[in-house]
Amino acid sequence: MAAQDNEITSRRITVFPQEPDRTGKHAEVVDASPLIYLVLGGISLLLASAIGFFPMHNAAAGILFLGIFLIAFVSLVLLGRYWALRLFSKSQRVPDPAQHAKPLASDASEDEKIAAHIAAMGSFLANPQDACRCDHVGALEDAWASTIETNRQNEVDATWKWLLECPDYEEINATSDDDLMLVGHILRANPTSKNWLIFAHDYDGTWLEGMLYARHWAEWGFNLLFIEQRACGASEGRLMGAGWKERRDIVAWTHALIETEGSDIRIVLAGHAMGAAAIAGAVGEADLPEQVFVGVCDSAYTDIWNVLIPLLRVDGALVHPTLDVTSLVLRNMKEGTNLLSVRPLNGVKRSHVPLLFLHGERDVAIPPYMALDFNFEAAGAASGENHQLVTFPHAGHLLCSLSDPELYFSTIHDFVMPYVDGLRIAEYIEPVLEREPILGGRIPDADNPILK
């Protein structure tokens, strides 16, 4: 394990941090670097020097300094715009024609059904060499990477078998607060059920990512709504909101589903990575309807700033002032977001919804300490002790469900079902209340590295 810890540390990401400081000051978002003020001060000095030379009748020097100022200023703006678009703009990938739900004739052959569902396996179930999966297995021991691949193939086989018996998808729309048309796909796996799952995908993803989990939720009696977040897939939008604007979109989706399916439905919100962060923010919104019973957050981040810093380092970028300038430029772009305001942790603090947090201890994209912070803040939320944290010792980014499928899905089932079966927070006392976090797949003890 020591060798693997060193490997992750070399990426400048703390994997096994101290337990959160109980003073309430832990995990504060890192503010803009002082370097950005130095850079902006230098540019301002150039402008002041240029202006100062003209009254001194030294036009040549004034023009020179003014030219240097303009070059520096424009370069800074272009740098920020480049990274803003690179990180948050809508993907330029060619849409897969199988991505959209299309009705099939009732007498469609099995081959036609397979063709219609060809994209429905999602990025985690389609190809063992999928880039998104391979990007994040570097911190895994070979044996566990092999185990995850075996579990993935088992899930592929089971999901394909299930999909061929499923009804056709239906397309549904919602409208965001800023009037973007958002697209979702409904699978009525249990037409008579009032239980609904709304699943939110990751950064720059599509609704197909939900296929990794769909079969299990359907077997538990849920109908499924897989949404496509703003600036992703078929949904409108030019820029992704890093999970912060998406939190409001999640609220819009809950109201759209209630309007379509009736006020007596029971909604569970689930998502992974950026989708989980959006849910963590949404559960703190005042207008989240009472039909939302539970939230499930897999690999959510507490703030985007501390996620982007190590990712920019891996990309070879000078983090400061690159990130600081990007944030300044992004907040002034249409559909832009102030990166320093992207703090899903604040939503959890205000949550009235029971929350389940899941996280891989080998996650090299979203540091595991963020899950500890979520769990700590959830204890002080309006939902009180109706929360739980489970970590998976051999899971990389978004690989919890494939590292230990039995623990992963049984944990979700046991946490969620008492609520949607009609036992709300005030009525359901045991065993949901006072649950211990399960770190490393078990009750924590002195030997657990995540607490050291």
C-alpha positions as CSV (number, residue, x, y, z in Angstrom):
1,M,0.0,0.0,0.0
2,A,2.9,2.3,0.7
3,A,4.0,2.2,-2.9
4,Q,0.6,3.1,-4.1
5,D,0.4,6.0,-1.6
6,N,3.6,7.4,-3.0
7,E,2.3,7.1,-6.5
8,I,-0.8,9.1,-5.6
9,T,1.2,11.7,-3.6
10,S,3.3,12.3,-6.6
11,R,0.2,13.6,-8.3
12,R,0.0,16.2,-5.4
13,I,-3.4,14.8,-4.2
14,T,-3.8,13.9,-0.5
15,V,-5.5,10.5,-0.5
16,F,-5.5,9.6,3.2
17,P,-5.9,13.0,5.1
18,Q,-6.5,13.7,8.7
19,E,-10.1,13.4,9.9
20,P,-11.9,16.7,9.4
21,D,-11.1,19.4,12.0
22,R,-14.2,19.6,14.3
23,T,-13.8,23.3,14.8
24,G,-15.8,23.8,11.6
25,K,-12.9,25.5,9.8
26,H,-11.7,22.5,7.9
27,A,-11.5,22.2,4.1
28,E,-12.0,25.9,3.5
29,V,-11.8,26.7,-0.2
30,V,-8.4,28.0,-1.4
31,D,-8.9,31.6,-2.4
32,A,-7.2,33.3,-5.4
33,S,-3.5,33.2,-5.2
34,P,-1.6,36.4,-4.3
35,L,0.3,35.9,-7.5
36,I,-2.8,37.1,-9.5
37,Y,-2.7,40.4,-7.7
38,L,1.0,40.7,-8.4
39,V,0.3,40.1,-12.1
40,L,-2.6,42.5,-12.2
41,G,-0.6,45.1,-10.3
42,G,2.2,44.8,-12.8
43,I,-0.1,45.3,-15.7
44,S,-1.7,48.3,-14.0
45,L,1.8,49.8,-13.4
46,L,2.5,49.5,-17.2
47,L,-0.7,51.4,-17.9
48,A,0.1,54.1,-15.3
49,S,3.7,54.4,-16.8
50,A,2.3,54.8,-20.3
51,I,-0.1,57.5,-19.2
52,G,2.7,59.2,-17.2
53,F,5.0,59.5,-20.1
54,F,2.7,61.5,-22.3
55,P,2.5,64.7,-20.0
56,M,6.4,64.5,-20.0
57,H,6.3,64.9,-23.8
58,N,7.9,61.4,-24.2
59,A,5.4,60.0,-26.6
60,A,7.6,57.2,-27.8
61,A,8.1,55.8,-24.3
62,G,4.4,56.2,-23.6
63,I,3.4,54.3,-26.7
64,L,5.9,51.6,-25.9
65,F,4.6,51.1,-22.4
66,L,1.0,51.3,-23.7
67,G,1.8,48.6,-26.3
68,I,3.3,46.4,-23.6
69,F,0.3,46.9,-21.4
70,L,-2.1,46.0,-24.2
71,I,-0.1,42.9,-25.1
72,A,0.0,41.8,-21.5
73,F,-3.7,42.5,-20.9
74,V,-4.9,40.8,-24.0
75,S,-2.7,37.8,-23.4
76,L,-4.1,37.5,-19.9
77,V,-7.7,37.6,-21.1
78,L,-7.0,35.1,-23.9
79,L,-5.3,32.8,-21.4
80,G,-8.4,32.9,-19.2
81,R,-10.8,32.5,-22.1
82,Y,-8.8,29.5,-23.5
83,W,-8.9,27.6,-20.2
84,A,-12.5,28.6,-19.5
85,L,-13.6,27.2,-22.9
86,R,-11.3,24.2,-22.6
87,L,-12.6,23.2,-19.2
88,F,-16.3,24.1,-19.4
89,S,-17.4,24.6,-23.0
90,K,-19.8,22.2,-24.7
91,S,-18.1,19.1,-26.1
92,Q,-17.4,19.2,-29.9
93,R,-17.9,15.5,-30.2
94,V,-20.1,14.3,-33.0
95,P,-23.4,13.2,-31.5
96,D,-24.1,9.5,-31.7
97,P,-27.4,9.0,-33.6
98,A,-28.2,6.2,-31.2
99,Q,-28.0,8.6,-28.3
100,H,-31.5,9.8,-28.7
101,A,-34.5,7.7,-27.8
102,K,-36.4,6.4,-30.9
103,P,-39.6,4.4,-30.7
104,L,-39.4,0.9,-32.0
105,A,-42.2,-1.0,-33.7
106,S,-44.0,-3.5,-31.4
107,D,-42.8,-6.4,-33.7
108,A,-39.2,-5.2,-33.8
109,S,-36.6,-8.0,-34.1
110,E,-34.0,-8.7,-31.5
111,D,-31.3,-7.3,-33.8
112,E,-33.3,-4.0,-34.1
113,K,-33.6,-3.8,-30.3
114,I,-29.9,-4.3,-30.0
115,A,-29.2,-1.6,-32.6
116,A,-31.6,0.8,-30.8
117,H,-29.8,0.2,-27.5
118,I,-26.3,0.1,-28.9
119,A,-25.3,3.3,-27.1
120,A,-27.2,2.6,-24.0
121,M,-24.4,0.8,-22.2
122,G,-22.8,4.1,-21.4
123,S,-19.1,4.9,-21.3
124,F,-18.4,2.6,-18.3
125,L,-20.0,-0.5,-19.9
126,A,-19.2,-0.2,-23.5
127,N,-15.4,-0.8,-24.0
128,P,-12.8,-2.2,-21.6
129,Q,-10.4,0.3,-22.9
130,D,-12.7,3.2,-22.4
131,A,-10.6,6.4,-22.0
132,C,-12.5,7.7,-19.0
133,R,-12.0,4.5,-17.1
134,C,-8.4,4.1,-18.0
135,D,-7.6,7.7,-17.0
136,H,-8.3,6.9,-13.4
137,V,-7.0,3.4,-12.7
138,G,-3.4,4.4,-12.4
139,A,-3.6,4.4,-8.6
140,L,-4.9,0.8,-8.5
141,E,-2.9,-2.3,-7.9
142,D,-2.9,-4.6,-10.9
143,A,-4.9,-7.3,-9.1
144,W,-7.7,-4.8,-8.3
145,A,-7.7,-3.4,-11.8
146,S,-8.3,-6.9,-13.0
147,T,-11.1,-7.5,-10.4
148,I,-12.8,-4.3,-11.6
149,E,-12.6,-5.4,-15.2
150,T,-14.1,-8.7,-14.3
151,N,-17.0,-7.0,-12.4
152,R,-17.4,-4.6,-15.4
153,Q,-17.9,-7.5,-17.8
154,N,-20.3,-9.2,-15.5
155,E,-22.3,-6.0,-15.3
156,V,-22.2,-5.7,-19.1
157,D,-23.7,-9.2,-19.5
158,A,-26.4,-8.7,-16.9
159,T,-27.3,-5.2,-18.2
160,W,-27.5,-6.3,-21.8
161,K,-29.9,-9.1,-20.9
162,W,-32.0,-6.7,-18.9
163,L,-32.0,-4.0,-21.6
164,L,-33.4,-6.3,-24.2
165,E,-36.5,-6.8,-22.1
166,C,-37.0,-3.1,-21.3
167,P,-39.6,-0.8,-22.9
168,D,-38.5,2.0,-25.2
169,Y,-37.1,5.2,-23.9
170,E,-39.1,8.4,-23.8
171,E,-37.6,11.9,-24.2
172,I,-38.6,14.6,-21.8
173,N,-37.7,18.2,-21.4
174,A,-37.2,20.7,-18.6
175,T,-36.4,24.4,-18.7
176,S,-33.6,25.9,-16.7
177,D,-33.7,29.2,-14.7
178,D,-31.9,30.9,-17.6
179,D,-34.3,29.4,-20.2
180,L,-32.1,26.6,-21.6
181,M,-33.9,23.5,-22.9
182,L,-32.6,20.5,-21.0
183,V,-33.1,17.0,-22.3
184,G,-33.8,13.8,-20.3
185,H,-34.7,10.2,-21.1
186,I,-37.3,8.2,-19.2
187,L,-37.3,4.5,-18.8
188,R,-40.6,3.2,-17.3
189,A,-39.1,0.0,-15.9
190,N,-42.0,-0.3,-13.4
191,P,-45.0,1.6,-14.9
192,T,-47.2,1.1,-11.9
193,S,-44.6,2.3,-9.4
194,K,-44.5,5.8,-7.9
195,N,-40.8,5.6,-7.1
196,W,-38.6,7.6,-9.4
197,L,-34.8,7.9,-9.8
198,I,-33.3,11.1,-11.3
199,F,-29.7,10.4,-12.3
200,A,-27.2,13.1,-13.0
201,H,-24.1,12.3,-15.0
202,D,-20.5,13.5,-14.7
203,Y,-18.6,16.4,-16.4
204,D,-19.0,16.5,-20.2
205,G,-21.0,13.2,-20.1
206,T,-24.3,12.1,-21.3
207,W,-27.4,10.3,-19.9
208,L,-25.8,7.0,-21.0
209,E,-23.6,6.9,-17.9
210,G,-26.6,6.0,-15.9
211,M,-26.7,2.6,-17.5
212,L,-24.1,1.4,-15.1
213,Y,-26.7,1.6,-12.3
214,A,-30.0,1.4,-14.1
215,R,-30.7,-2.3,-13.8
216,H,-30.3,-2.3,-10.0
217,W,-32.7,0.6,-9.5
218,A,-35.2,-1.0,-11.9
219,E,-35.0,-4.2,-9.9
220,W,-35.8,-2.2,-6.7
221,G,-39.0,-1.0,-8.3
222,F,-38.0,2.4,-9.7
223,N,-38.8,4.2,-12.9
224,L,-35.7,6.0,-14.3
225,L,-35.1,9.5,-15.5
226,F,-31.6,10.0,-16.9
227,I,-30.9,13.7,-17.5
228,E,-28.4,15.4,-19.7
229,Q,-26.8,18.4,-17.9
230,R,-26.5,21.8,-19.5
231,A,-24.0,22.0,-22.4
232,C,-23.8,18.2,-22.5
233,G,-25.4,15.8,-25.0
234,A,-28.6,17.1,-26.5
235,S,-29.2,19.7,-23.8
236,E,-28.8,23.4,-24.7
237,G,-26.1,25.6,-23.3
238,R,-22.6,26.7,-24.2
239,L,-20.8,26.4,-20.9
240,M,-21.1,23.8,-18.1
241,G,-21.6,25.2,-14.6
242,A,-19.2,23.0,-12.7
243,G,-22.2,21.5,-10.8
244,W,-23.3,24.9,-9.4
245,K,-25.7,26.0,-12.1
246,E,-26.6,22.4,-12.5
247,R,-27.9,22.3,-8.9
248,R,-30.7,24.7,-10.1
249,D,-31.3,22.5,-13.1
250,I,-31.8,19.5,-10.8
251,V,-34.5,21.4,-9.0
252,A,-36.1,22.2,-12.4
253,W,-36.0,18.5,-13.3
254,T,-37.8,17.5,-10.1
255,H,-40.6,20.0,-10.8
256,A,-40.8,18.9,-14.4
257,L,-41.1,15.2,-13.4
258,I,-43.8,16.0,-10.8
259,E,-45.8,18.0,-13.4
260,T,-45.6,15.0,-15.8
261,E,-46.1,12.1,-13.4
262,G,-48.2,13.6,-10.6
263,S,-47.6,15.0,-7.1
264,D,-47.8,11.6,-5.4
265,I,-44.4,10.3,-6.7
266,R,-41.4,9.7,-4.6
267,I,-38.1,10.9,-6.0
268,V,-34.5,9.8,-5.3
269,L,-31.7,12.0,-6.6
270,A,-28.5,10.2,-7.5
271,G,-25.4,11.1,-9.5
272,H,-21.6,10.7,-9.7
273,A,-18.8,13.2,-9.7
274,M,-20.1,16.5,-11.1
275,G,-23.6,15.1,-11.1
276,A,-23.2,14.2,-7.4
277,A,-21.9,17.7,-6.7
278,A,-25.0,19.2,-8.4
279,I,-27.2,17.0,-6.2
280,A,-25.3,18.0,-3.1
281,G,-26.0,21.6,-4.0
282,A,-29.6,21.0,-5.0
283,V,-30.6,19.4,-1.6
284,G,-30.0,22.8,0.0
285,E,-32.3,24.7,-2.3
286,A,-35.4,26.2,-0.7
287,D,-37.7,25.3,-3.6
288,L,-36.7,21.6,-3.7
289,P,-40.1,19.8,-3.6
290,E,-41.1,17.6,-0.7
291,Q,-41.4,14.7,-3.2
292,V,-37.6,14.4,-3.0
293,F,-36.9,11.7,-0.4
294,V,-33.2,10.8,-0.6
295,G,-30.0,11.9,-2.2
296,V,-27.1,9.5,-3.2
297,C,-23.8,11.2,-4.0
298,D,-21.0,9.1,-5.5
299,S,-17.6,10.8,-5.6
300,A,-18.9,14.3,-5.1
301,Y,-16.6,17.3,-4.6
302,T,-17.0,19.9,-1.9
303,D,-15.7,22.7,-4.1
304,I,-14.4,22.8,-7.7
305,W,-11.4,25.0,-6.9
306,N,-9.5,22.3,-5.1
307,V,-10.3,19.8,-7.7
308,L,-9.0,21.9,-10.6
309,I,-5.7,22.7,-8.9
310,P,-4.2,19.2,-9.2
311,L,-5.8,18.6,-12.5
312,L,-4.1,21.7,-14.0
313,R,-0.8,20.5,-12.6
314,V,-1.2,17.2,-14.3
315,D,-2.0,19.1,-17.5
316,G,1.3,20.9,-17.1
317,A,-0.3,24.3,-16.6
318,L,1.0,27.0,-14.3
319,V,-1.9,26.8,-11.8
320,H,-1.5,30.4,-10.6
321,P,-2.3,32.7,-12.2
322,T,-4.0,30.4,-14.8
323,L,-6.8,29.4,-12.6
324,D,-7.3,32.8,-11.1
325,V,-7.5,34.5,-14.5
326,T,-9.8,31.8,-15.8
327,S,-12.1,32.4,-12.9
328,L,-12.1,36.1,-13.5
329,V,-12.9,35.7,-17.2
330,L,-15.4,32.8,-16.8
331,R,-17.6,34.7,-14.3
332,N,-18.0,37.5,-17.0
333,M,-18.9,35.2,-19.8
334,K,-22.5,34.5,-20.8
335,E,-23.6,31.4,-19.0
336,G,-20.3,31.6,-17.0
337,T,-19.8,30.7,-13.4
338,N,-17.7,32.1,-10.5
339,L,-15.5,29.2,-9.7
340,L,-15.0,30.4,-6.1
341,S,-18.8,30.2,-5.5
342,V,-19.0,26.5,-6.6
343,R,-19.3,25.0,-3.1
344,P,-21.7,22.1,-3.0
345,L,-20.8,21.6,0.6
346,N,-23.0,24.6,1.4
347,G,-26.0,22.8,0.0
348,V,-25.4,19.8,2.3
349,K,-25.3,22.2,5.3
350,R,-28.8,23.3,4.5
351,S,-30.2,19.9,3.4
352,H,-33.5,18.5,4.7
353,V,-32.9,15.3,2.7
354,P,-31.2,12.2,4.0
355,L,-27.9,11.8,2.2
356,L,-25.7,8.8,1.3
357,F,-22.0,9.5,0.3
358,L,-19.9,6.9,-1.5
359,H,-16.2,7.4,-2.5
360,G,-13.2,5.5,-3.7
361,E,-10.1,5.8,-1.5
362,R,-7.9,5.5,-4.6
363,D,-9.7,8.4,-6.4
364,V,-7.1,10.5,-8.1
365,A,-9.6,13.0,-9.6
366,I,-11.7,14.0,-6.5
367,P,-9.7,13.6,-3.3
368,P,-11.4,11.3,-0.7
369,Y,-11.1,13.9,2.1
370,M,-14.0,15.7,0.5
371,A,-16.3,12.8,1.3
372,L,-15.3,13.1,5.0
373,D,-16.1,16.8,4.9
374,F,-19.5,16.1,3.3
375,N,-20.4,13.5,6.0
376,F,-19.3,15.9,8.8
377,E,-21.4,18.8,7.5
378,A,-24.4,16.5,6.9
379,A,-24.5,15.7,10.6
380,G,-25.2,19.4,11.3
381,A,-27.8,19.8,8.5
382,A,-31.5,19.9,9.0
383,S,-31.7,16.2,8.2
384,G,-29.5,15.6,11.2
385,E,-28.0,12.2,11.5
386,N,-29.9,10.8,8.5
387,H,-26.7,10.4,6.5
388,Q,-24.0,7.8,5.9
389,L,-20.6,7.6,4.3
390,V,-19.1,4.5,2.8
391,T,-15.6,4.4,1.2
392,F,-14.1,1.7,-1.0
393,P,-10.4,1.0,-0.4
394,H,-9.5,-0.3,-3.9
395,A,-11.7,2.0,-6.0
396,G,-10.4,4.7,-8.3
397,H,-12.5,7.6,-9.7
398,L,-16.2,6.4,-10.2
399,L,-15.2,2.8,-9.7
400,C,-16.9,2.1,-6.4
401,S,-19.7,0.1,-7.9
402,L,-17.2,-2.1,-9.9
403,S,-14.7,-2.6,-7.1
404,D,-17.3,-4.1,-4.7
405,P,-20.7,-4.3,-6.4
406,E,-22.3,-6.2,-3.5
407,L,-21.4,-3.7,-0.9
408,Y,-22.1,-0.7,-3.2
409,F,-25.6,-1.7,-4.3
410,S,-26.7,-3.3,-1.0
411,T,-25.6,-0.1,0.8
412,I,-27.7,2.1,-1.5
413,H,-30.7,-0.2,-1.2
414,D,-30.6,-0.4,2.5
415,F,-30.3,3.3,2.9
416,V,-32.9,4.4,0.3
417,M,-35.7,1.9,0.5
418,P,-37.0,2.7,4.1
419,Y,-37.7,6.3,3.0
420,V,-39.4,5.6,-0.4
421,D,-41.4,2.8,1.2
422,G,-43.2,5.5,3.1
423,L,-41.2,5.8,6.3
424,R,-40.1,9.5,6.3
425,I,-37.4,11.0,8.5
426,A,-39.4,11.6,11.7
427,E,-40.9,8.1,11.6
428,Y,-37.8,6.0,10.7
429,I,-35.6,5.9,13.8
430,E,-33.5,2.8,13.5
431,P,-31.1,1.8,12.0
432,V,-30.8,4.9,9.9
433,L,-30.1,7.3,12.8
434,E,-26.6,7.3,14.3
435,R,-25.1,5.2,11.5
436,E,-21.3,4.9,11.7
437,P,-19.4,5.8,8.6
438,I,-18.0,2.7,6.8
439,L,-14.5,3.6,5.7
440,G,-12.5,1.0,3.8
441,G,-15.6,-1.1,3.5
442,R,-16.0,-1.6,7.3
443,I,-16.5,0.2,10.6
444,P,-13.4,2.4,11.0
445,D,-10.7,1.3,13.5
446,A,-7.3,2.4,14.5
447,D,-5.7,0.6,11.6
448,N,-7.7,2.4,8.9
449,P,-5.4,4.6,6.9
450,I,-8.1,7.1,5.9
451,L,-8.3,8.3,9.5
452,K,-4.6,8.7,10.0
